Amino acid sequence: MNKLSYVPKPGIEGFPYDNSKARIIHKGAVPSVVERVGNSAKVIGKIVDNKFYSVEEYKKSFKLGGAARKSSDYTEPEQRHTRVYVKKKSPDECKLGGRKRIHPVPAMEDVKGIPEEYLNQKGIIIKNMKGIIYLVRSDSYRNDGKQYNKTTILGRIHDLHFYTTAKYKELFAPKHAGGRPKKTATTQE
């Protein structure tokens, strides 16, 4: 389809010739009349049988392809509500949707082995990240007007016991996790 736009010659009944920005665009089955606004165009009407119809008049008189409409065919569209207010529910009333899962975390006082210095600091929390429970320091700060959060992992919690990351790896991680063993002086190739 050619989207050539032009100002028509006089002779179209009802055309807004006084609007200098009105143009005709041949797009689709029925030529549209558009008003140019910057780089975009707003449809203000259609032309059928050399007669101009505003958008509202066209919808009442014609179907989408340009065929004449019976007066009983057209119904006014309902007004949309601008905003629907919904009663807020308590978390107990809400059902979990989709794939979200709640991973409970233990209370700080239930976990054994947390150093006393961590218990008294602000921003130290127990966090469940992808099913693994960590003890983390959560700091937030602003930079250039943006809010940033920094999470520092202090250790892991396993069976209600706190372990530093190094101690956890030593006790629970497999010896050759993730590939070949490291070369040492005793290992021969």
Backbone as CSV, one residue per row, in Angstrom:
resi,resn,N_x,N_y,N_z,CA_x,CA_y,CA_z,C_x,C_y,C_z
1,MET,0.833,-1.181,0.000,0.000,0.000,0.000,0.877,1.244,0.000
2,ASN,0.484,2.193,-0.771,1.194,3.453,-0.836,0.614,4.396,0.211
3,LYS,1.451,4.950,1.045,0.986,5.856,2.085,1.192,7.315,1.671
4,LEU,1.037,7.622,0.403,1.222,8.972,-0.103,0.167,9.893,0.503
5,SER,0.601,11.003,1.098,-0.358,11.940,1.691,-0.382,13.207,0.853
6,TYR,-1.561,13.789,0.743,-1.718,15.001,-0.061,-2.934,15.773,0.405
7,VAL,-2.981,17.049,0.026,-4.153,17.888,0.267,-5.052,17.727,-0.952
8,PRO,-6.330,17.396,-0.766,-7.195,17.159,-1.918,-7.625,18.455,-2.616
9,LYS,-8.021,18.317,-3.879,-8.582,19.454,-4.607,-9.991,19.714,-4.061
10,PRO,-10.450,20.947,-4.170,-11.811,21.245,-3.696,-12.834,20.369,-4.409
11,GLY,-13.830,19.927,-3.661,-14.861,19.080,-4.236,-15.295,17.973,-3.296
12,ILE,-14.549,17.754,-2.229,-14.952,16.745,-1.246,-15.871,17.429,-0.230
13,GLU,-17.060,16.931,-0.121,-18.071,17.531,0.731,-17.703,17.347,2.202
14,GLY,-17.657,18.449,2.960,-17.397,18.402,4.384,-15.929,18.317,4.765
15,PHE,-15.015,18.331,3.794,-13.591,18.228,4.115,-13.129,19.490,4.841
16,PRO,-12.321,19.368,5.890,-11.858,20.554,6.632,-10.723,21.265,5.897
17,TYR,-11.077,22.035,4.853,-10.059,22.742,4.074,-9.398,23.848,4.886
18,ASP,-10.071,24.324,5.938,-9.492,25.379,6.762,-8.367,24.860,7.651
19,ASN,-8.275,23.543,7.833,-7.204,22.949,8.620,-6.006,22.711,7.702
20,SER,-4.954,23.513,7.878,-3.795,23.427,6.977,-2.982,22.147,7.171
21,LYS,-3.177,21.457,8.291,-2.423,20.241,8.558,-3.165,18.973,8.144
22,ALA,-4.376,19.107,7.619,-5.169,17.943,7.221,-4.662,17.405,5.884
23,ARG,-4.460,16.087,5.834,-3.974,15.410,4.628,-4.778,14.132,4.427
24,ILE,-4.791,13.636,3.190,-5.436,12.352,2.887,-4.346,11.303,2.749
25,ILE,-4.568,10.147,3.383,-3.646,9.017,3.274,-4.443,7.834,2.785
26,HIS,-3.945,7.202,1.716,-4.590,5.990,1.189,-3.949,4.790,1.872
27,LYS,-4.572,4.352,2.948,-4.088,3.206,3.699,-5.306,2.385,4.056
28,GLY,-5.363,1.153,3.612,-6.526,0.315,3.879,-7.585,0.496,2.801
29,ALA,-8.794,0.024,3.089,-9.876,0.040,2.103,-10.454,1.433,1.908
30,VAL,-10.417,2.269,2.938,-11.039,3.593,2.875,-9.966,4.643,3.132
31,PRO,-9.893,5.689,2.289,-8.899,6.738,2.521,-9.148,7.438,3.858
32,SER,-8.069,7.687,4.600,-8.162,8.352,5.894,-7.719,9.792,5.765
33,VAL,-8.306,10.639,6.595,-7.891,12.028,6.686,-7.156,12.158,8.010
34,VAL,-5.914,12.626,7.925,-5.093,12.731,9.117,-4.673,14.171,9.332
35,GLU,-4.377,14.480,10.591,-3.848,15.779,10.934,-2.414,15.567,11.375
36,ARG,-1.473,16.195,10.702,-0.064,16.029,11.005,0.274,16.788,12.287
37,VAL,0.925,16.077,13.221,1.376,16.682,14.472,2.818,16.245,14.658
38,GLY,3.741,17.129,14.310,5.158,16.778,14.394,5.474,15.640,13.449
39,ASN,6.052,14.541,13.973,6.379,13.380,13.153,5.262,12.350,13.118
40,SER,4.173,12.590,13.813,3.079,11.623,13.854,1.828,12.212,13.215
41,ALA,0.832,11.371,13.065,-0.422,11.799,12.450,-1.590,11.250,13.250
42,LYS,-2.634,12.060,13.411,-3.841,11.659,14.133,-4.981,11.579,13.117
43,VAL,-5.669,10.424,13.104,-6.780,10.251,12.170,-7.945,11.087,12.671
44,ILE,-8.456,11.984,11.781,-9.591,12.821,12.165,-10.845,12.458,11.378
45,GLY,-10.718,11.605,10.367,-11.903,11.211,9.615,-11.581,10.279,8.460
46,LYS,-12.643,9.944,7.693,-12.517,9.061,6.525,-13.292,9.681,5.368
47,ILE,-12.950,9.277,4.147,-13.659,9.756,2.960,-14.311,8.575,2.266
48,VAL,-15.648,8.665,2.099,-16.415,7.625,1.405,-17.301,8.322,0.379
49,ASP,-17.223,7.904,-0.888,-18.025,8.472,-1.983,-17.920,9.991,-2.037
50,ASN,-16.688,10.489,-1.993,-16.399,11.915,-2.086,-17.060,12.747,-0.987
51,LYS,-17.262,12.150,0.174,-17.826,12.852,1.321,-16.974,12.555,2.546
52,PHE,-16.676,13.601,3.335,-15.870,13.481,4.539,-16.760,13.122,5.720
53,TYR,-16.319,12.135,6.525,-16.995,11.737,7.754,-15.981,11.822,8.892
54,SER,-16.387,12.414,10.016,-15.505,12.394,11.185,-15.417,10.953,11.681
55,VAL,-14.484,10.675,12.580,-14.282,9.308,13.076,-15.565,8.786,13.716
56,GLU,-16.241,9.611,14.522,-17.470,9.182,15.184,-18.581,8.910,14.175
57,GLU,-18.731,9.816,13.204,-19.762,9.621,12.179,-19.489,8.381,11.343
58,TYR,-18.213,8.143,11.027,-17.851,6.974,10.229,-18.179,5.681,10.973
59,LYS,-17.876,5.629,12.276,-18.167,4.420,13.049,-19.655,4.143,13.122
60,LYS,-20.475,5.203,13.159,-21.920,5.013,13.220,-22.494,4.605,11.867
61,SER,-21.901,5.077,10.758,-22.484,4.864,9.436,-21.901,3.686,8.665
62,PHE,-20.644,3.302,8.971,-19.968,2.281,8.176,-19.301,1.230,9.055
63,LYS,-19.108,0.047,8.453,-18.362,-1.012,9.123,-16.881,-0.797,8.855
64,LEU,-16.040,-1.682,9.388,-14.599,-1.515,9.306,-14.090,-1.448,7.862
65,GLY,-14.595,-2.263,6.984,-14.116,-2.288,5.602,-14.725,-1.224,4.717
66,GLY,-15.677,-0.425,5.211,-16.285,0.640,4.430,-17.696,0.322,3.972
67,ALA,-18.212,-0.874,4.274,-19.577,-1.225,3.892,-20.559,-0.445,4.766
68,ALA,-21.707,-0.066,4.166,-22.716,0.692,4.909,-23.254,-0.142,6.065
69,ARG,-23.530,0.515,7.163,-24.033,-0.143,8.367,-25.508,0.216,8.543
70,LYS,-26.269,-0.762,8.978,-27.652,-0.487,9.342,-27.627,0.289,10.650
71,SER,-28.592,1.126,10.871,-28.589,1.943,12.081,-28.723,1.086,13.330
72,SER,-29.334,-0.117,13.222,-29.493,-0.981,14.391,-28.213,-1.766,14.704
73,ASP,-27.249,-1.794,13.770,-26.003,-2.542,13.976,-25.077,-1.872,14.984
74,TYR,-25.135,-0.564,15.068,-24.162,0.171,15.858,-24.636,0.320,17.297
75,THR,-23.727,0.047,18.224,-23.989,0.300,19.637,-22.868,1.172,20.173
76,GLU,-23.214,2.092,21.035,-22.218,2.988,21.621,-21.266,2.193,22.508
77,PRO,-19.955,2.438,22.420,-19.030,1.746,23.313,-19.233,2.228,24.748
78,GLU,-19.060,1.302,25.696,-19.210,1.651,27.102,-18.026,2.482,27.566
79,GLN,-18.290,3.370,28.507,-17.216,4.174,29.074,-16.358,3.294,29.967
80,ARG,-15.071,3.400,29.824,-14.159,2.626,30.661,-13.978,3.329,31.998
81,HIS,-13.849,2.526,33.039,-13.550,3.096,34.344,-12.066,3.438,34.367
82,THR,-11.768,4.585,34.894,-10.375,4.999,34.901,-9.555,4.236,35.932
83,ARG,-10.182,3.878,37.045,-9.428,3.193,38.086,-10.383,2.295,38.861
84,VAL,-9.956,1.107,39.135,-10.739,0.182,39.938,-9.993,-0.016,41.250
85,TYR,-10.674,0.208,42.336,-10.056,0.053,43.645,-10.404,-1.320,44.193
86,VAL,-9.416,-2.020,44.650,-9.588,-3.371,45.161,-9.237,-3.370,46.639
87,LYS,-10.039,-4.065,47.418,-9.766,-4.164,48.849,-8.466,-4.937,49.045
88,LYS,-7.604,-4.391,49.847,-6.343,-5.070,50.116,-6.591,-6.227,51.066
89,LYS,-5.933,-7.345,50.786,-6.083,-8.525,51.619,-4.866,-8.680,52.513
90,SER,-5.062,-9.337,53.612,-3.929,-9.634,54.484,-3.115,-10.754,53.831
91,PRO,-1.857,-10.909,54.175,-1.035,-11.966,53.569,-1.605,-13.365,53.778
92,ASP,-2.346,-13.565,54.885,-2.920,-14.879,55.134,-4.047,-15.206,54.158
93,GLU,-4.764,-14.176,53.677,-5.875,-14.391,52.760,-5.419,-14.615,51.321
94,CYS,-4.208,-14.149,50.994,-3.719,-14.236,49.616,-3.224,-15.649,49.319
95,LYS,-3.489,-16.082,48.099,-2.960,-17.360,47.640,-1.733,-17.088,46.797
96,LEU,-0.780,-17.981,46.861,0.409,-17.826,46.035,0.059,-18.181,44.604
97,GLY,0.485,-17.374,43.674,0.209,-17.638,42.273,1.490,-17.947,41.538
98,GLY,1.364,-18.608,40.418,2.518,-18.887,39.584,3.512,-19.803,40.256
99,ARG,4.788,-19.512,40.038,5.845,-20.385,40.519,6.515,-19.849,41.779
100,LYS,5.946,-18.812,42.378,6.570,-18.250,43.571,6.444,-19.229,44.731
101,ARG,7.485,-19.327,45.488,7.497,-20.188,46.654,8.003,-19.374,47.844
102,ILE,7.476,-19.669,49.000,7.953,-19.011,50.203,8.985,-19.922,50.846
103,HIS,10.182,-19.394,51.049,11.242,-20.148,51.707,11.405,-19.559,53.094
104,PRO,10.947,-20.253,54.120,11.072,-19.689,55.462,12.525,-19.655,55.907
105,VAL,12.836,-18.642,56.682,14.186,-18.534,57.238,14.077,-18.607,58.753
106,PRO,15.080,-19.185,59.419,15.024,-19.279,60.881,15.251,-17.917,61.532
107,ALA,14.806,-17.782,62.750,15.055,-16.561,63.520,16.517,-16.534,63.951
108,MET,17.044,-15.337,64.158,18.452,-15.177,64.537,18.760,-15.905,65.851
109,GLU,17.835,-15.862,66.794,18.106,-16.475,68.097,18.086,-17.997,68.049
110,ASP,17.499,-18.585,66.977,17.462,-20.044,66.860,18.751,-20.626,66.279
111,VAL,19.521,-19.800,65.600,20.739,-20.278,64.935,21.892,-20.254,65.921
112,LYS,22.610,-21.366,66.007,23.744,-21.484,66.936,25.037,-21.113,66.218
113,GLY,25.939,-20.499,66.936,27.263,-20.222,66.406,27.411,-18.880,65.728
114,ILE,26.397,-18.029,65.760,26.552,-16.696,65.165,27.394,-15.861,66.116
115,PRO,28.486,-15.235,65.624,29.319,-14.417,66.503,28.515,-13.264,67.110
116,GLU,28.881,-12.905,68.328,28.162,-11.862,69.075,28.202,-10.523,68.340
117,GLU,29.297,-10.251,67.635,29.425,-8.968,66.920,28.371,-8.836,65.812
118,TYR,27.978,-9.950,65.186,26.954,-9.907,64.153,25.564,-9.700,64.738
119,LEU,25.338,-10.197,65.942,24.012,-10.073,66.556,23.678,-8.632,66.914
120,ASN,24.697,-7.820,67.188,24.471,-6.445,67.624,24.532,-5.434,66.488
121,GLN,24.960,-5.844,65.293,25.100,-4.902,64.190,23.767,-4.678,63.483
122,LYS,23.607,-3.476,62.950,22.420,-3.147,62.180,22.623,-3.622,60.738
123,GLY,21.592,-4.177,60.137,21.663,-4.612,58.741,22.089,-6.050,58.557
124,ILE,22.310,-6.803,59.628,22.660,-8.224,59.521,21.356,-9.013,59.525
125,ILE,21.117,-9.757,58.452,19.867,-10.508,58.333,20.146,-11.920,57.833
126,ILE,19.168,-12.776,58.028,19.217,-14.123,57.448,18.395,-14.059,56.172
127,LYS,18.990,-14.493,55.067,18.340,-14.360,53.765,18.384,-15.682,53.026
128,ASN,17.271,-16.020,52.386,17.188,-17.232,51.586,17.361,-16.826,50.126
129,MET,18.454,-17.239,49.522,18.716,-16.920,48.120,18.778,-18.208,47.327
130,LYS,17.755,-18.422,46.510,17.636,-19.615,45.662,17.707,-20.899,46.478
131,GLY,17.060,-20.899,47.643,16.977,-22.095,48.452,18.143,-22.315,49.393
132,ILE,19.147,-21.445,49.370,20.307,-21.566,50.263,20.200,-20.443,51.289
133,ILE,20.339,-20.780,52.559,20.171,-19.799,53.631,21.527,-19.228,54.013
134,TYR,21.627,-17.899,53.934,22.864,-17.187,54.227,22.641,-16.196,55.371
135,LEU,23.724,-15.854,56.038,23.739,-14.723,56.954,24.434,-13.613,56.174
136,VAL,23.745,-12.478,55.968,24.283,-11.425,55.106,24.227,-10.080,55.819
137,ARG,25.074,-9.166,55.334,25.023,-7.773,55.745,24.409,-7.022,54.569
138,SER,23.298,-6.357,54.814,22.587,-5.641,53.767,22.757,-4.148,53.991
139,ASP,23.461,-3.486,53.082,23.697,-2.039,53.176,23.022,-1.374,51.989
140,SER,22.407,-0.224,52.230,21.842,0.546,51.124,22.478,1.932,51.136
141,TYR,22.691,2.474,49.939,23.297,3.783,49.818,22.786,4.455,48.558
142,ARG,23.007,5.770,48.458,22.580,6.537,47.291,23.814,7.050,46.556
143,ASN,23.702,7.022,45.210,24.771,7.549,44.372,24.106,8.214,43.184
144,ASP,24.332,9.490,42.986,23.715,10.264,41.905,22.190,10.169,41.940
145,GLY,21.601,10.154,43.120,20.152,10.134,43.253,19.520,8.766,43.090
146,LYS,20.304,7.736,42.856,19.773,6.379,42.698,20.034,5.573,43.956
147,GLN,19.093,4.690,44.286,19.215,3.829,45.465,19.917,2.537,45.063
148,TYR,20.930,2.141,45.803,21.655,0.906,45.563,21.645,0.058,46.834
149,ASN,21.592,-1.247,46.675,21.673,-2.173,47.801,22.896,-3.054,47.606
150,LYS,23.665,-3.203,48.658,24.849,-4.043,48.604,24.671,-5.150,49.629
151,THR,24.775,-6.387,49.192,24.627,-7.542,50.070,25.976,-8.241,50.171
152,THR,26.484,-8.379,51.397,27.743,-9.061,51.640,27.448,-10.349,52.389
153,ILE,27.863,-11.479,51.813,27.624,-12.769,52.458,28.656,-12.982,53.552
154,LEU,28.166,-13.218,54.763,29.052,-13.440,55.907,29.267,-14.926,56.171
155,GLY,28.309,-15.752,55.781,28.431,-17.191,55.992,27.126,-17.891,55.649
156,ARG,27.114,-19.221,55.833,25.932,-20.016,55.530,25.367,-20.632,56.798
157,ILE,24.076,-20.930,56.739,23.406,-21.580,57.854,22.978,-22.959,57.386
158,HIS,23.424,-23.972,58.115,23.132,-25.360,57.768,22.677,-26.068,59.037
159,ASP,21.461,-26.631,59.018,20.891,-27.320,60.184,20.957,-26.454,61.443
160,LEU,20.554,-25.189,61.301,20.499,-24.206,62.392,21.859,-23.961,63.050
161,HIS,22.939,-24.127,62.268,24.287,-23.793,62.729,24.898,-22.829,61.726
162,PHE,25.608,-21.814,62.229,26.277,-20.846,61.373,27.695,-21.310,61.068
163,TYR,28.073,-21.223,59.789,29.429,-21.556,59.353,29.927,-20.433,58.447
164,THR,31.176,-20.030,58.599,31.750,-19.094,57.638,31.842,-19.810,56.300
165,THR,31.992,-19.071,55.245,32.023,-19.669,53.909,33.162,-20.669,53.772
166,ALA,34.330,-20.318,54.269,35.487,-21.222,54.178,35.250,-22.490,54.989
167,LYS,34.715,-22.363,56.189,34.459,-23.526,57.047,33.381,-24.419,56.424
168,TYR,32.365,-23.808,55.822,31.299,-24.583,55.187,31.857,-25.402,54.020
169,LYS,32.699,-24.778,53.201,33.297,-25.489,52.068,34.166,-26.642,52.547
170,GLU,34.889,-26.420,53.623,35.763,-27.459,54.170,34.961,-28.658,54.686
171,LEU,33.837,-28.388,55.328,33.052,-29.464,55.937,32.087,-30.152,54.972
172,PHE,31.429,-29.400,54.108,30.310,-29.948,53.351,30.510,-30.032,51.845
173,ALA,31.435,-29.251,51.275,31.593,-29.255,49.821,32.306,-30.522,49.378
174,PRO,31.929,-31.094,48.216,32.635,-32.272,47.707,34.084,-31.910,47.368
175,LYS,34.955,-32.901,47.451,36.382,-32.654,47.256,36.713,-32.184,45.841
176,HIS,36.062,-32.777,44.820,36.380,-32.427,43.431,35.161,-31.841,42.745
177,ALA,34.535,-30.906,43.382,33.319,-30.322,42.803,33.693,-29.470,41.603
178,GLY,33.031,-29.715,40.499,33.186,-28.850,39.341,34.370,-29.129,38.458
179,GLY,34.979,-30.282,38.495,36.021,-30.539,37.515,37.229,-31.251,38.074
180,ARG,38.363,-30.966,37.439,39.603,-31.666,37.764,40.175,-31.174,39.087
181,PRO,40.887,-32.044,39.805,41.530,-31.594,41.047,42.690,-30.664,40.722
182,LYS,43.026,-29.794,41.693,44.128,-28.857,41.491,45.446,-29.615,41.473
183,LYS,46.405,-29.106,40.685,47.729,-29.714,40.612,48.526,-29.320,41.858
184,THR,49.113,-30.285,42.465,49.992,-30.014,43.601,51.334,-30.674,43.336
185,ALA,52.235,-30.546,44.262,53.579,-31.102,44.074,53.523,-32.635,44.021
186,THR,52.541,-33.252,44.703,52.470,-34.708,44.721,51.712,-35.279,43.523
187,THR,50.927,-34.456,42.848,50.148,-34.938,41.686,51.052,-35.021,40.468
188,GLN,51.030,-36.159,39.777,51.829,-36.321,38.567,50.903,-36.325,37.361
189,GLU,51.413,-35.841,36.247,50.619,-35.826,35.026,50.748,-37.109,34.286
